[in-house]
C-alpha cells in the first residue's frame, strides 16, 4: 500500500474493511469512527456520494449504508489492502500437515483441507496431470477375462493401481515380458512421453511390429493415459453455506454443482496455471456464472523449473483478503517444498 492515500481512498478502505468484518451496509458514522484522519459525517457522506458515482460502492436497499461493488473490491485489493503475515501457529500447522514423506496425492488432499481449515472457506487443489509423472516401475497382472491390473510406481514413492480392459486376453508371461520391456527402456520418462513414443512406433511400423511390441503398445497406451476425473481436490464446501442469503440459494446451488462436476473449476484453474504467484478473481472477473458472488484467490505450486498445478480458496467477495492471500501463498510454497524430490 502507498504511504499516503487521499480522503476518498481512505473512506473506501474503511468502508470495505467494515463491511468485510460485519457484513452489513456501512454508514458515515461507522466510517468516521474507523478512519485515522478525522472527518465529519457530512464530509464523509459527500465522499461516499463521489465513490458511488464512480461505481465503487452502492446502496443495496433504502438503507443509508453502502456496500462495495466488484470494482470497489478490486480497487481495495489492488491499491489499499494491507496484507498481514501468517501467524507462527498457522505456519507450523501447514508445515506439520504437508510433510515431504507423504505421497503427492496425500499432499494434494491435505493442502486442500488445510486451506479450508485455516480460512473457513472452500480449499481447492488442482492435481498435477499424471502425464508429468515419471515412471519408476510398472507391473501387469492378468485378471478375469480381458482385464489387466496395472501397478505403477511414479516419482520414487507414489503407487497407483489401475484396471484396464484389453482387446483380447494376455497370458501372464506376455504381460511380464511387456513390463520388462517398459522397465528396461522407459524408466525415468514422463508417462505422456512414453505413450506418445509408443504410439509413434505403432504408426511407423505397423507391418513389422512383433507380438511383444503389440502387447506393449496396447497395455501401455491405456495404462499411461491421463484420467480426466479427480484432477482437483475440493474441501470445505459446507463453509460456504453461511455466505448466502435467501436470494442467493440458487447461486450457491450452482456453485455446489460446479464442485461436483469440477469441469468448470478445472478450466478456471488451468487459466491460473499460466500466471506466476497469487491471482485474485473477484465476482464476475472469473467468467463463470456460479462464481459471480464469490472471490477466488489462487497461487501456482511446483518446482523451480516447472509449474505443477494451482491451489486456491473460494469464498464470498467479502472475504478477509488480508488473511486469505498470505495463507494461499504460504500453502503453495510449503506444498512446493514438500513435493521437491529428495536428493
C-alpha positions as CSV (number, residue, x, y, z in Angstrom):
1,X,0.0,0.0,0.0
2,X,1.2,3.5,-0.7
3,X,2.5,5.6,2.2
4,X,-0.3,8.2,1.8
5,X,-3.8,7.8,0.4
6,X,-6.3,10.6,-0.3
7,X,-9.6,11.1,1.5
8,X,-11.7,9.2,-0.9
9,X,-9.4,6.2,-0.8
10,X,-9.4,6.3,3.0
11,X,-13.2,6.3,3.1
12,X,-13.3,3.4,0.7
13,X,-10.8,1.4,2.7
14,X,-12.6,2.0,5.9
15,X,-15.9,1.0,4.3
16,X,-14.7,-2.2,2.7
17,X,-12.9,-3.3,5.9
18,X,-16.0,-2.6,8.0
19,X,-18.3,-4.4,5.5
20,X,-15.9,-7.5,5.4
21,X,-16.0,-7.5,9.2
22,X,-19.8,-7.1,9.8
23,X,-21.5,-8.0,6.5
24,X,-23.9,-5.1,6.9
25,X,-24.2,-1.8,4.9
26,X,-21.8,0.8,6.3
27,X,-22.9,4.3,7.2
28,X,-20.9,7.5,7.5
29,X,-20.8,7.4,11.3
30,X,-19.2,3.9,11.3
31,X,-16.6,5.1,8.7
32,X,-15.8,8.2,10.8
33,X,-15.1,6.0,13.8
34,X,-12.8,3.8,11.7
35,X,-10.8,6.5,9.9
36,X,-7.3,7.5,11.2
37,X,-7.8,11.1,9.9
38,X,-10.9,12.5,11.5
39,X,-13.6,13.9,9.3
40,X,-17.2,15.0,9.9
41,X,-20.1,12.7,8.9
42,X,-21.2,15.3,6.4
43,X,-17.8,15.3,4.7
44,X,-17.8,11.5,4.6
45,X,-21.3,11.5,3.1
46,X,-20.1,13.8,0.3
47,X,-17.1,11.5,-0.3
48,X,-19.4,8.4,-0.3
49,X,-21.6,10.1,-2.9
50,X,-18.5,10.6,-5.1
51,X,-17.5,7.0,-4.6
52,X,-21.0,5.9,-5.6
53,X,-20.8,8.0,-8.8
54,X,-17.5,6.2,-9.7
55,X,-19.2,2.9,-9.3
56,X,-17.1,1.8,-6.3
57,X,-19.9,1.5,-3.8
58,X,-23.7,1.2,-3.9
59,X,-26.7,1.1,-1.7
60,X,-28.3,-2.4,-1.6
61,X,-31.7,-1.0,-0.5
62,X,-33.3,2.0,1.2
63,X,-30.7,1.9,4.0
64,X,-28.4,4.9,4.3
65,X,-25.5,2.5,4.4
66,X,-23.3,1.4,1.4
67,X,-21.5,-1.7,0.3
68,X,-18.6,-2.2,-2.0
69,X,-19.2,-3.1,-5.7
70,X,-16.9,-5.5,-7.6
71,X,-15.0,-2.5,-8.8
72,X,-14.7,-1.2,-5.3
73,X,-13.3,-4.6,-4.1
74,X,-10.8,-4.6,-7.0
75,X,-9.5,-1.1,-6.1
76,X,-9.3,-2.1,-2.4
77,X,-7.3,-5.3,-3.2
78,X,-5.0,-3.6,-5.8
79,X,-4.1,-0.4,-4.0
80,X,-5.4,-0.2,-0.5
81,X,-5.0,-3.6,1.1
82,X,-2.6,-4.2,4.0
83,X,-1.6,-7.8,3.9
84,X,-0.7,-9.4,7.2
85,X,1.9,-12.2,7.5
86,X,0.6,-15.6,8.6
87,X,0.9,-16.2,12.3
88,X,3.5,-18.6,13.6
89,X,0.9,-21.1,14.6
90,X,-0.5,-21.2,11.1
91,X,2.9,-21.6,9.6
92,X,3.6,-24.5,12.0
93,X,0.3,-26.2,11.2
94,X,0.8,-26.1,7.5
95,X,4.3,-27.4,7.8
96,X,3.2,-30.3,10.0
97,X,0.4,-31.3,7.7
98,X,2.4,-31.0,4.4
99,X,5.2,-33.4,5.2
100,X,7.6,-34.5,2.5
101,X,7.2,-38.2,3.4
102,X,3.5,-38.1,2.1
103,X,2.6,-39.2,-1.4
104,X,1.7,-36.5,-3.9
105,X,-2.0,-37.4,-3.7
106,X,-2.0,-37.3,0.1
107,X,-0.3,-33.9,-0.1
108,X,-2.9,-32.5,-2.5
109,X,-5.8,-33.7,-0.2
110,X,-4.0,-32.3,2.9
111,X,-3.3,-29.0,1.2
112,X,-7.0,-28.6,0.2
113,X,-8.1,-29.4,3.8
114,X,-5.6,-27.1,5.5
115,X,-6.6,-24.2,3.2
116,X,-10.3,-24.8,4.2
117,X,-9.5,-25.2,7.9
118,X,-7.4,-22.1,8.2
119,X,-9.6,-19.8,6.1
120,X,-13.0,-21.3,6.9
121,X,-13.8,-21.3,3.2
122,X,-13.5,-23.9,0.4
123,X,-10.0,-25.1,-0.5
124,X,-9.2,-26.4,-3.9
125,X,-6.0,-28.0,-5.3
126,X,-5.5,-28.9,-8.9
127,X,-3.7,-32.3,-9.0
128,X,-0.7,-32.5,-11.4
129,X,-1.6,-34.4,-14.5
130,X,-0.2,-37.9,-14.5
131,X,1.3,-37.2,-17.9
132,X,4.0,-35.3,-16.0
133,X,4.7,-38.2,-13.6
134,X,7.9,-40.1,-14.1
135,X,7.8,-43.9,-14.4
136,X,9.9,-45.8,-11.8
137,X,8.4,-49.3,-12.3
138,X,5.4,-50.9,-13.9
139,X,3.8,-54.4,-13.4
140,X,0.9,-56.0,-15.3
141,X,-1.1,-58.8,-13.7
142,X,-3.9,-60.7,-15.6
143,X,-7.4,-60.7,-14.1
144,X,-10.6,-62.4,-15.3
145,X,-11.4,-62.1,-19.0
146,X,-9.6,-59.3,-20.8
147,X,-8.9,-57.2,-17.7
148,X,-5.4,-56.4,-16.5
149,X,-4.3,-54.9,-13.2
150,X,-1.6,-52.2,-13.7
151,X,0.7,-51.3,-10.8
152,X,2.6,-48.1,-11.4
153,X,5.4,-46.7,-9.3
154,X,5.8,-43.0,-10.0
155,X,8.1,-40.3,-8.8
156,X,10.0,-42.5,-6.4
157,X,7.2,-43.1,-3.9
158,X,3.8,-42.8,-5.4
159,X,2.0,-46.1,-6.2
160,X,-1.1,-46.2,-8.4
161,X,-3.3,-49.2,-9.3
162,X,-5.4,-49.2,-12.4
163,X,-7.6,-51.8,-14.1
164,X,-7.7,-51.7,-17.9
165,X,-9.6,-53.8,-20.5
166,X,-7.6,-55.1,-23.5
167,X,-8.8,-56.3,-26.9
168,X,-8.0,-59.9,-26.0
169,X,-6.8,-61.9,-23.1
170,X,-3.0,-61.8,-22.5
171,X,-1.1,-64.5,-20.6
172,X,0.9,-63.8,-17.5
173,X,4.2,-64.4,-19.4
174,X,3.1,-61.9,-22.2
175,X,2.3,-59.3,-19.6
176,X,5.6,-59.9,-17.8
177,X,7.6,-59.5,-21.0
178,X,5.8,-56.2,-21.8
179,X,6.5,-54.9,-18.3
180,X,10.2,-55.9,-18.6
181,X,10.4,-54.1,-21.9
182,X,8.9,-50.9,-20.5
183,X,11.1,-51.0,-17.3
184,X,14.2,-51.5,-19.4
185,X,13.6,-48.7,-21.9
186,X,11.5,-46.0,-20.3
187,X,12.4,-45.7,-16.6
188,X,12.6,-42.0,-15.6
189,X,10.5,-40.8,-18.6
190,X,7.2,-38.9,-18.2
191,X,4.1,-41.1,-18.8
192,X,2.9,-38.8,-21.6
193,X,6.2,-39.0,-23.4
194,X,6.2,-42.8,-23.1
195,X,2.7,-43.1,-24.5
196,X,3.5,-40.7,-27.4
197,X,6.7,-42.6,-28.2
198,X,4.9,-46.0,-28.3
199,X,2.0,-44.7,-30.4
200,X,4.6,-43.1,-32.8
201,X,6.3,-46.5,-33.1
202,X,2.9,-48.1,-33.9
203,X,2.3,-45.6,-36.8
204,X,5.8,-46.1,-38.2
205,X,6.0,-49.8,-38.3
206,X,2.5,-51.4,-38.3
207,X,3.6,-54.3,-40.6
208,X,6.8,-55.5,-39.0
209,X,5.7,-55.0,-35.4
210,X,6.2,-58.2,-33.5
211,X,3.8,-59.6,-30.9
212,X,5.8,-58.2,-28.0
213,X,5.5,-54.6,-29.2
214,X,1.8,-55.1,-30.0
215,X,1.3,-56.2,-26.4
216,X,3.4,-53.3,-25.0
217,X,1.6,-50.7,-27.0
218,X,-1.9,-51.8,-26.1
219,X,-1.4,-52.2,-22.4
220,X,0.9,-49.1,-22.1
221,X,-1.3,-46.8,-24.1
222,X,-4.2,-47.5,-21.7
223,X,-2.1,-47.7,-18.5
224,X,-0.3,-44.4,-19.1
225,X,-3.4,-42.4,-20.2
226,X,-4.1,-39.4,-18.0
227,X,-7.5,-39.8,-16.3
228,X,-10.0,-36.9,-16.8
229,X,-11.7,-37.3,-13.4
230,X,-10.4,-36.3,-10.0
231,X,-8.0,-33.8,-11.3
232,X,-8.8,-31.4,-8.5
233,X,-9.4,-31.9,-4.7
234,X,-12.1,-29.7,-3.0
235,X,-12.5,-29.4,0.7
236,X,-14.8,-27.3,2.9
237,X,-17.7,-26.7,0.6
238,X,-20.0,-26.6,3.6
239,X,-18.1,-23.5,4.9
240,X,-19.8,-21.5,2.1
241,X,-23.3,-22.2,3.5
242,X,-23.0,-19.2,5.7
243,X,-22.2,-16.8,2.9
244,X,-25.6,-16.8,1.3
245,X,-28.9,-15.1,1.9
246,X,-32.3,-16.2,0.8
247,X,-31.9,-14.6,-2.6
248,X,-28.6,-16.4,-3.2
249,X,-29.7,-20.0,-2.7
250,X,-29.8,-20.7,-6.4
251,X,-26.4,-19.3,-6.9
252,X,-25.0,-21.4,-4.1
253,X,-26.7,-24.5,-5.7
254,X,-24.9,-23.7,-8.9
255,X,-21.6,-23.5,-7.1
256,X,-22.1,-26.8,-5.4
257,X,-23.0,-28.4,-8.7
258,X,-19.7,-27.0,-10.1
259,X,-17.8,-28.6,-7.2
260,X,-19.4,-31.9,-8.1
261,X,-18.7,-31.6,-11.9
262,X,-15.3,-30.0,-11.4
263,X,-15.0,-29.3,-15.1
264,X,-15.6,-25.5,-14.8
265,X,-13.3,-25.3,-11.8
266,X,-10.6,-27.1,-13.7
267,X,-11.0,-24.7,-16.7
268,X,-10.5,-21.8,-14.3
269,X,-7.6,-23.4,-12.5
270,X,-5.9,-24.1,-15.9
271,X,-6.0,-20.3,-16.6
272,X,-4.4,-19.7,-13.2
273,X,-1.5,-22.1,-14.1
274,X,-0.4,-19.6,-16.8
275,X,0.3,-16.9,-14.3
276,X,3.0,-16.7,-11.6
277,X,2.3,-16.1,-8.0
278,X,-1.0,-15.1,-6.4
279,X,-4.0,-14.3,-8.5
280,X,-7.4,-12.9,-7.4
281,X,-10.7,-13.1,-9.2
282,X,-13.5,-11.0,-7.8
283,X,-17.1,-11.8,-8.7
284,X,-17.7,-11.8,-12.4
285,X,-14.0,-11.5,-13.2
286,X,-13.7,-15.3,-13.2
287,X,-16.1,-15.5,-16.2
288,X,-18.1,-18.3,-14.5
289,X,-21.7,-17.5,-13.5
290,X,-21.6,-19.7,-10.4
291,X,-18.7,-17.5,-9.0
292,X,-20.5,-14.2,-9.6
293,X,-20.9,-13.7,-5.8
294,X,-17.6,-15.2,-4.9
295,X,-13.9,-14.4,-4.9
296,X,-11.1,-16.9,-5.8
297,X,-7.6,-16.4,-4.5
298,X,-5.1,-18.8,-6.2
299,X,-1.4,-19.5,-6.4
300,X,0.7,-21.9,-8.5
301,X,2.9,-24.5,-6.9
302,X,5.7,-26.7,-8.3
303,X,9.4,-27.0,-8.7
304,X,11.9,-24.3,-9.6
305,X,11.7,-25.4,-13.3
306,X,8.1,-26.3,-13.7
307,X,4.6,-25.3,-12.5
308,X,2.8,-28.5,-11.4
309,X,-0.6,-27.1,-10.6
310,X,-2.7,-24.5,-8.7
311,X,-4.3,-24.2,-5.3
312,X,-7.0,-21.8,-4.3
313,X,-9.5,-20.6,-1.8
314,X,-13.1,-19.8,-2.8
315,X,-15.3,-17.7,-0.6
316,X,-17.6,-14.7,-0.6
317,X,-16.5,-11.5,-2.1
318,X,-16.4,-10.0,1.4
319,X,-13.7,-12.5,2.4
320,X,-10.8,-11.2,4.6
321,X,-8.3,-10.8,1.8
322,X,-5.6,-9.6,4.1
323,X,-5.6,-13.1,5.7
324,X,-6.5,-15.3,2.8
325,X,-3.9,-14.1,0.4
326,X,-0.9,-14.8,2.6
327,X,-2.4,-18.2,3.6
328,X,-2.7,-19.2,-0.1
329,X,0.8,-18.0,-0.8
330,X,2.2,-19.8,2.3
331,X,0.5,-23.1,1.5
332,X,1.7,-23.0,-2.1
333,X,5.3,-22.5,-1.0
334,X,5.2,-25.3,1.6
335,X,3.5,-27.7,-0.8
336,X,6.1,-27.0,-3.4
337,X,8.9,-27.7,-0.9
338,X,7.1,-31.0,0.2
339,X,6.9,-32.1,-3.5
340,X,10.6,-31.4,-4.1
341,X,12.4,-34.7,-4.9
342,X,14.8,-35.9,-2.1
343,X,18.5,-35.6,-3.0
